[in-house]
């Protein structure tokens, strides 16, 4: 029997509501002290620490020479996976590149703010980026495409990737092929918090980068949070989340299949249904119970649903959407008679899937939109990974003599009011020989 919280949204106790909203958030805070020790060890001891933790956590004896994946191993990877997988990766890559090229902002723009005063922006690519590609329960070559392609589209010069090794010490061949297709420069067979630390601070083998992106478990999320400031990161991208808002028109089998598809990612993943139909809610629960025994990742799904799953009955679509905005899910699916009307109510979500054929796995792989999305409520203040995450903005300003003359009084008055006389002098120096502006007596 599927163990998942089932209840009426309006009747949730404060404790139940908080449990559903918090999902894996508390777990991240709990692992920070342990992760901090790993990060500091890698920062101090470099490759030696990487070798230590790879043996400890992955059960792999890794030599310094084997940290970096060779070009020969990457070429041989093509022979280790079916041709249809290679072709699928290439097809997905085309859509991902097409979408992210559409997001490139103008390289430079300027606007005249007042007479003789023009202000604008320059967009320039970050010089080096590190990608984290999860392993463990499953390999994710799609994540390589979703992180490397936007970086390359943005113009990043150096793109490296870290991914956990298999038990025999090899890197996943599909991940290596995806790295080659996406234009990754170097791949390292290192995973976990130690990989994040290596990319943040550099080791004898792994170069330091300016930004780290990519999803991962709670240890990866904690490590990214700890290194932020010494290096930039994208955003907290932890265990997968799906929230489906549905009415009586939804197909219960499809809803059940979609909930299970995201729960299989991780025991800490969250799958939540909010529906205006109690009949649909019970049908979905029944469909999940029928489907679960047939799935390969049954144990992972059961733990996910028990810890972070919920089926909630709402009084109206409006009530359901209010809760969805409070939850701020990574994936928000609108399986409604009129889903486009509900889109207008969306305030917080990583990615919105409109209509019953818009299943999350389509976005996970090949619609072109990015599947690296904010989790844990971070969708309240940030969006998914995009081309812009690999660009930095610099403001540009141009002031003519006439423009500075127009601004002269404002600058001098404000400079003196803040006790910064040298600021005022920098302006006045440019008008020596003409009448000075005298600040008024206090």
C-alpha distance (Angstrom), angle and dihedral (degrees) to the residues before:
residue distance angle dihedral
X1 . . .
X2 3.81 . .
X3 3.82 111.9 .
X4 3.80 106.1 -149.0
X5 3.79 131.5 139.0
X6 3.81 110.6 -98.7
X7 3.80 123.8 -173.2
X8 3.79 151.7 110.2
X9 3.78 113.7 -69.3
X10 3.82 94.3 -139.3
X11 3.81 91.8 51.3
X12 3.81 98.3 50.9
X13 3.78 114.6 131.5
X14 3.77 116.9 -126.6
X15 3.80 89.6 -108.8
X16 3.81 94.4 51.5
X17 3.79 92.4 45.4
X18 3.79 91.6 51.1
X19 3.82 92.0 47.8
X20 3.79 91.7 53.8
X21 3.80 94.0 44.6
X22 3.80 96.2 45.4
X23 3.86 95.9 51.7
X24 3.83 107.9 162.4
X25 3.83 95.7 -15.6
X26 3.79 96.1 106.9
X27 3.80 91.1 49.9
X28 3.81 90.7 61.2
X29 3.80 91.7 55.3
X30 3.78 90.7 48.1
X31 3.81 94.1 56.8
X32 3.82 97.5 44.5
X33 3.85 95.5 93.7
X34 3.81 91.9 51.5
X35 3.80 93.0 44.7
X36 3.82 91.9 47.5
X37 3.82 90.0 60.8
X38 3.80 91.2 51.9
X39 3.80 92.8 47.9
X40 3.80 92.6 49.7
X41 3.81 92.2 46.6
X42 3.81 91.8 53.3
X43 3.78 90.2 45.5
X44 3.81 91.0 55.2
X45 3.81 103.2 34.7
X46 3.80 104.3 27.7
X47 3.80 116.4 -170.8
X48 3.81 93.6 10.5
X49 3.80 89.9 61.4
X50 3.81 91.6 46.3
X51 3.80 90.6 53.6
X52 3.81 90.5 47.7
X53 3.80 95.8 51.4
X54 3.81 94.5 41.3
X55 3.80 88.2 57.7
X56 3.82 92.2 43.2
X57 3.81 99.1 47.1
X58 3.81 104.9 22.8
X59 3.79 99.5 31.4
X60 3.80 90.1 -127.2
X61 3.81 125.8 133.2
X62 3.77 101.2 -140.3
X63 3.80 123.2 -172.3
X64 3.78 122.3 -153.5
X65 3.80 89.4 -111.8
X66 3.82 91.2 55.7
X67 3.80 98.4 51.3
X68 3.80 91.8 89.5
X69 3.80 117.9 60.7
X70 3.80 110.6 -125.7
X71 3.79 124.9 -126.3
X72 3.79 88.1 -119.9
X73 3.82 90.8 58.5
X74 3.80 90.1 49.8
X75 3.82 91.9 52.1
X76 3.79 91.4 47.2
X77 3.80 90.4 51.1
X78 3.82 89.5 73.6
X79 3.81 88.7 64.7
X80 3.80 92.6 51.4
X81 3.79 99.3 60.2
X82 3.83 129.8 56.3
X83 3.79 117.0 -92.2
X84 3.79 89.0 -122.4
X85 3.82 89.5 62.4
X86 3.80 90.9 51.1
X87 3.80 90.4 49.9
X88 3.82 91.6 46.7
X89 3.80 90.6 52.5
X90 3.79 90.9 50.2
X91 3.81 91.8 48.4
X92 3.80 91.6 49.6
X93 3.81 90.4 46.8
X94 3.80 91.2 57.3
X95 3.81 93.2 55.0
X96 3.79 92.6 44.2
X97 3.80 92.0 51.0
X98 3.81 92.4 45.8
X99 3.80 92.4 53.0
X100 3.80 95.9 44.9
X101 3.80 94.1 47.3
X102 3.79 86.9 58.5
X103 3.83 88.0 60.2
X104 3.81 97.0 58.1
X105 3.83 108.3 120.3
X106 3.82 123.0 -143.5
X107 3.81 108.8 -74.4
X108 3.78 90.6 -130.0
X109 3.77 137.3 4.0
X110 3.80 134.3 174.6
X111 3.77 133.2 -172.2
X112 3.81 129.4 -168.6
X113 3.80 104.4 -119.7
X114 3.80 95.0 -177.7
X115 3.79 136.2 -16.2
X116 3.78 108.6 -46.7
X117 3.82 93.7 -2.8
X118 3.81 119.7 106.2
X119 3.80 124.5 175.1
X120 3.79 131.1 179.3
X121 3.77 147.6 132.5
X122 3.77 140.6 -92.1
X123 3.81 119.7 -154.0
X124 3.82 115.9 -151.2
X125 3.81 129.9 173.4
X126 3.78 123.0 -108.4
X127 3.81 107.4 -108.9
X128 3.82 100.5 -132.4
X129 3.79 134.6 18.5
X130 3.79 134.0 -175.2
X131 3.79 120.4 -150.0
X132 3.78 123.9 -154.1
X133 3.80 112.5 -150.5
X134 3.83 112.3 -170.4
X135 3.77 123.1 -132.1
X136 3.77 132.3 165.6
X137 3.79 109.8 85.9
X138 3.80 91.5 25.1
X139 3.79 141.1 -3.4
X140 3.78 118.3 -113.6
X141 3.81 114.1 -156.9
X142 3.81 87.0 157.9
X143 3.81 88.7 65.7
X144 3.80 89.2 58.1
X145 3.80 89.6 57.0
X146 3.81 93.2 44.9
X147 3.80 93.7 52.4
X148 3.81 104.8 31.5
X149 3.80 99.5 44.0
X150 3.83 96.4 56.1
X151 3.81 88.6 46.8
X152 3.78 92.0 53.0
X153 3.81 92.2 43.8
X154 3.81 88.4 53.5
X155 3.81 90.6 52.5
X156 3.82 101.6 -108.5
X157 3.83 108.2 171.6
X158 3.81 99.9 -152.9
X159 3.81 123.6 35.6
X160 3.80 120.8 176.1
X161 3.80 131.2 173.5
X162 3.78 136.2 -153.9
X163 3.79 122.6 -159.4
X164 3.82 131.8 167.8
X165 3.82 117.3 -100.9
X166 3.80 123.5 -118.4
X167 3.79 118.9 -112.4
X168 3.82 90.1 -89.5
X169 3.80 91.3 53.2
X170 3.80 96.1 -106.7
X171 3.78 125.6 129.1
X172 3.79 115.7 -119.4
X173 3.83 106.8 -90.4
X174 3.82 94.2 -142.4
X175 3.81 89.5 53.8
X176 3.80 90.0 50.3
X177 3.80 92.6 49.6
X178 3.81 91.0 48.5
X179 3.81 89.2 49.6
X180 3.79 90.3 53.5
X181 3.81 93.0 47.4
X182 3.81 92.0 47.7
X183 3.81 94.9 47.7
X184 3.81 101.1 -111.4
X185 3.81 109.7 170.9
X186 3.81 100.3 -151.5
X187 3.81 135.8 8.3
X188 3.81 125.1 -157.9
X189 3.81 125.7 -162.8
X190 3.79 95.4 -134.2
X191 3.79 126.8 113.6
X192 3.77 142.0 176.4
X193 3.78 129.7 40.7
X194 3.81 88.6 -37.8
X195 3.81 90.2 65.3
X196 3.80 91.5 52.6
X197 3.80 90.4 50.1
X198 3.81 91.8 47.8
X199 3.79 92.5 53.8
X200 3.81 91.9 43.8
X201 3.81 97.2 50.6
X202 3.79 105.2 15.0
X203 3.81 128.9 -127.2
X204 3.77 133.3 -144.7
X205 3.82 88.2 -82.0
X206 3.80 107.6 24.0
X207 3.82 116.5 61.7
X208 3.77 122.5 -132.2
X209 3.80 114.2 -108.3
X210 3.78 133.8 -158.8
X211 3.80 97.2 -129.4
X212 3.81 137.1 22.3
X213 3.80 122.2 -155.3
X214 3.77 137.4 172.4
X215 3.80 141.2 82.7
X216 3.78 129.0 -86.5
X217 3.78 147.0 145.9
X218 3.79 126.4 -64.4
X219 3.82 91.6 -78.5
X220 3.80 91.8 55.3
X221 3.80 91.0 46.6
X222 3.81 91.3 49.8
X223 3.81 91.8 48.3
X224 3.80 92.4 50.3
X225 3.79 90.5 50.7
X226 3.82 90.9 50.0
X227 3.83 95.8 50.6
X228 3.81 94.8 43.5
X229 3.77 109.3 117.4
X230 3.79 93.5 34.8
X231 3.80 86.2 58.5
X232 3.78 132.1 5.5
X233 3.81 121.5 -107.8
X234 3.76 133.1 -166.4
X235 3.82 102.7 -124.7
X236 3.81 139.8 -72.4
X237 3.80 103.3 -56.8
X238 3.75 105.1 173.1
X239 3.81 134.6 147.7
X240 3.80 115.6 -10.9
X241 3.82 121.5 -91.6
X242 3.77 133.1 -164.8
X243 3.79 128.9 -178.4
X244 3.78 119.0 -176.1
X245 3.80 119.7 -163.6
X246 3.80 108.0 -163.5
X247 3.79 142.9 164.2
X248 3.81 132.2 -159.3
X249 3.83 91.2 -72.7
X250 3.81 92.5 68.9
X251 3.79 121.4 105.1
X252 3.84 106.3 -118.0
X253 3.81 93.1 -151.6
X254 3.80 91.3 54.2
X255 3.79 92.4 46.2
X256 3.80 91.2 50.0
X257 3.81 91.7 47.8
X258 3.80 92.1 51.0
X259 3.81 93.7 48.7
X260 3.81 91.4 50.1
X261 3.82 91.7 46.4
X262 3.78 92.3 63.7
X263 3.81 96.8 36.6
X264 3.82 89.4 60.8
X265 3.82 91.8 66.2
X266 3.78 96.9 76.2
X267 3.83 141.9 -15.7
X268 3.81 85.6 -114.6
X269 3.82 93.9 52.1
X270 3.80 117.6 117.4
X271 3.82 127.1 -136.8
X272 3.81 118.2 -178.3
X273 3.80 132.4 174.1
X274 3.81 120.7 -163.8
X275 3.79 112.3 -174.9
X276 3.77 138.5 169.3
X277 3.81 89.8 -144.2
X278 3.81 120.8 75.3
X279 3.81 87.8 -169.0
X280 3.80 90.8 58.2
X281 3.80 90.6 45.8
X282 3.81 92.0 56.9
X283 3.80 92.5 42.8
X284 3.80 90.6 52.6
X285 3.79 91.1 49.9
X286 3.80 89.9 51.3
X287 3.80 91.7 47.8
X288 3.80 90.9 51.2
X289 3.80 91.1 51.6
X290 3.82 90.8 51.9
X291 3.78 94.6 46.0
X292 3.80 101.0 42.2
X293 3.83 99.2 71.9
X294 3.82 90.1 56.8
X295 3.82 95.5 55.0
X296 3.79 124.2 99.4
X297 3.82 93.3 -141.5
X298 3.80 94.7 48.4
X299 3.81 96.2 134.0
X300 3.80 93.3 51.3
X301 3.82 90.8 48.3
X302 3.80 93.1 48.8
X303 3.81 91.9 52.7
X304 3.81 91.7 46.1
X305 3.81 94.3 50.6
X306 3.79 93.3 45.0
X307 3.81 93.2 50.3
X308 3.79 104.0 35.1
X309 3.81 109.5 4.4
X310 3.81 126.5 109.4
X311 3.79 141.7 171.3
X312 3.79 110.3 -157.6
X313 3.79 130.8 -176.7
X314 3.82 115.2 -144.3
X315 3.79 128.8 -163.7
X316 3.80 92.8 -132.6
X317 3.78 144.0 -1.4
X318 3.80 87.8 -104.3
X319 3.82 91.6 57.0
X320 3.79 90.1 46.9
X321 3.80 92.1 50.6
X322 3.80 92.1 47.8
X323 3.79 88.5 56.4
X324 3.81 91.1 45.0
X325 3.80 90.2 54.8
X326 3.79 90.5 48.8
X327 3.81 90.3 49.6
X328 3.85 93.4 44.4
X329 3.81 95.5 -159.0
X330 3.77 127.3 -153.9
X331 3.82 89.9 -129.6
X332 3.81 120.2 26.1
X333 3.81 116.1 -171.5
X334 3.81 120.0 -166.1
X335 3.80 107.7 -158.4
X336 3.80 97.4 172.5
X337 3.79 139.4 128.8
X338 3.79 88.9 -109.6
X339 3.81 105.8 22.8
X340 3.80 95.2 164.3
X341 3.81 89.7 62.5
X342 3.79 89.5 55.5
X343 3.82 91.5 50.8
X344 3.80 87.7 71.0
X345 3.82 87.9 61.4
X346 3.81 94.9 53.9
X347 3.80 114.3 109.9
X348 3.78 104.1 153.8
X349 3.81 126.7 33.0
X350 3.78 138.1 116.2
X351 3.81 94.5 -136.0
X352 3.81 129.9 -6.5
X353 3.81 121.8 -141.8
X354 3.80 112.2 -158.6
X355 3.79 119.5 -154.6
X356 3.79 133.4 0.3
X357 3.79 97.0 -76.3
X358 3.81 90.1 56.3
X359 3.79 95.1 89.2
X360 3.80 117.7 176.4
X361 3.85 94.3 -121.2
X362 3.81 87.9 65.1
X363 3.79 88.6 60.3
X364 3.79 91.3 40.8
X365 3.77 90.5 62.7
X366 3.74 122.1 13.9
X367 3.81 123.4 -5.6
X368 3.80 85.0 99.2
X369 3.80 97.1 -118.8
X370 3.79 113.3 116.0
X371 3.79 121.6 -95.6
X372 3.81 95.2 -160.9
X373 3.78 97.4 98.6
X374 3.82 138.9 162.2
X375 3.79 116.6 -91.3
X376 3.78 137.2 -175.9
X377 3.81 92.8 47.0
X378 3.81 94.7 -53.9
X379 3.82 88.5 125.3
X380 3.80 85.1 81.5
X381 3.79 89.3 75.1
X382 3.80 109.0 16.8
X383 3.79 142.1 34.9
X384 3.79 135.3 -138.0
X385 3.77 126.9 -66.8
X386 3.79 113.1 -73.7
X387 3.77 143.1 157.8
X388 3.80 90.3 -82.3
X389 3.82 91.3 62.9
X390 3.80 87.4 70.1
X391 3.81 94.8 48.8
X392 3.78 130.0 75.0
X393 3.78 125.0 -149.3
X394 3.79 123.1 -132.0
X395 3.76 121.4 -175.1
X396 3.80 118.7 -134.3
X397 3.79 125.6 -158.0
X398 3.77 132.6 -171.2
X399 3.80 123.0 -175.4
X400 3.81 124.1 -177.8
X401 3.80 125.3 -152.0
X402 3.79 89.4 -100.3
X403 3.79 90.9 47.9
X404 3.81 93.7 51.3
X405 3.80 90.4 47.3
X406 3.80 88.0 55.3
X407 3.80 91.5 50.2
X408 3.81 95.4 39.7
X409 3.77 99.6 97.4
X410 3.80 94.1 44.7
X411 3.81 92.8 50.6
X412 3.82 95.1 46.2
X413 3.79 94.4 47.2
X414 3.81 93.3 48.7
X415 3.81 92.7 43.7
X416 3.80 92.7 54.2
X417 3.82 91.5 43.5
X418 3.81 88.8 58.8
X419 3.79 93.5 44.2
X420 3.81 93.2 -112.5
X421 3.80 102.0 130.9
X422 3.80 93.2 164.2
X423 3.79 89.0 62.5
X424 3.78 90.1 56.6
X425 3.80 91.1 45.3
X426 3.82 91.2 54.5
X427 3.79 88.0 61.0
X428 3.80 97.3 39.2
X429 3.82 91.6 50.6
X430 3.78 88.3 68.2
X431 3.80 91.8 59.1
X432 3.80 99.9 48.4
X433 3.76 107.5 143.2
X434 3.75 92.9 35.2
X435 3.77 126.9 80.5
X436 3.83 110.7 -72.4
X437 3.74 121.6 -130.1
X438 3.78 107.6 -115.4
X439 3.77 117.0 -148.7
X440 3.78 113.3 -124.3
X441 3.80 120.3 -101.5
X442 3.80 113.4 -99.3
